[in-house]
Amino acid sequence: VAILLGLAIERLFLRPMIGEPVLSIIMLTIGLSSLLKGLVEFIWGTETRVYPPIFPSKPVEFGGIVVSQVYLWSFILSAIFLVIFSLFFKFTKSGIAMRAAADDEDAALSMGISIKKIYGMAWAIAALVAGVGGIIIGNINGVNVSLSAIGLNVFPVVILGGLDSIPGAIVGGLVIGILENLAGGYLDPFFGGGVKEIFPFLILVLVLMVKPYGLFGLERIERV
């Protein structure tokens, strides 16, 4: 269902935007996000729903450390997806074509790459990963409309690590996660709460000011 929804969104809304400024596409996706969120509230309401458990409830122990199986399987699935995407983008024709289209759409077209096909594939993959992530998070916290807000936390991670770097995403995720929890533990009591939620975005602003290409991103110089 997630893949079909991703393909439908790409075909109906994003494909006509090919060649348009990036800002226009971003604004369109933000509007679609609000529309889908409102549709979910209208159909299913705003209350939190318990997701059917798909992982064993019995925790496992590693060297005296007790870990819930949902977190263990979250880590395993994340590692599997990471390896698959690393190999896909580096060694497959479709993955290289997707990187080329993301880097320079006009150059990709001149090399015979079908931008429409690549964008459809990208949205299908993104929808699949989002669906798997939603299932995992739903098993942890339940399912409600606020679940979509988790996607906003991706921005500080990818900007810090670098938009074109998979290792950067790993490092960025670890750094943001650690700093976010440290801010929640040490600064929330001092300021009366709320610091944990905004701290990643403070880091985002700082990175954009100091190193906009991120820790591992490739710096590009454009001549106009």
C-alpha positions, 0 to 999 in steps of 0.5 A: 500500500505504501509503495502504491501511495508513493507511486500515485503521489509521484505520478499525480503531483511530482511528475508535472513538477519536473524541471521546476525550481526545487523550492516549488517542489518542497512547498508542494510536498509540505502541502501534500503532507498537511493534506494527508495528515488532515485526511488521516484525522478525518477518517481515523481520528486523532486518538492513539491506536495500539499497533498489533505487535510483530516482535516478541515481547520478551527482552533479550540480554547482552552482557547484563544489558536488557534490550527490548526486541523491538529496539533490537530488530529496529537496529537489525532492519536499519543495518540491513537497509543501510547495506542494501542502499549502500550497494544499490547506489554504488554498484547498480545502474539504477542507483547510479542513475538516481544519484546522477539525476539528483546531482544534475537533472539536465546532465542526466537527461543528456546521458539518456537517463529517464528522469520520470522512471528514476523519480517513480523508482525513488518515490516507491523506495522512499514509501517502502522505507517509510512504511517499514519505519512506521510499522516499527515506530508504531510498535514502540509508541502506537500510531497517531497523526503526530507520528508524521512529525518524526520525519522533521527530525531527519533534516538535522541528521542529513544536513549535519552528515551531508546530503550526499553521504550515507556514512554522514547520515550514520554519524549525523544520526548518532550525534544528533541522538546523543546531543538531543538526549543530553539536552533533554537530561541536563537542559530541560530541567533548567529551562523548564522543558522543551529543549530536547525537542528544539535542540536538533534544529538549533544544531541544524541552524548552526551547521547551515551557518558554519558548514552548509555541506555537512561533515561528509558532504561534497562542497560544490562551487557553482558559477553563474 
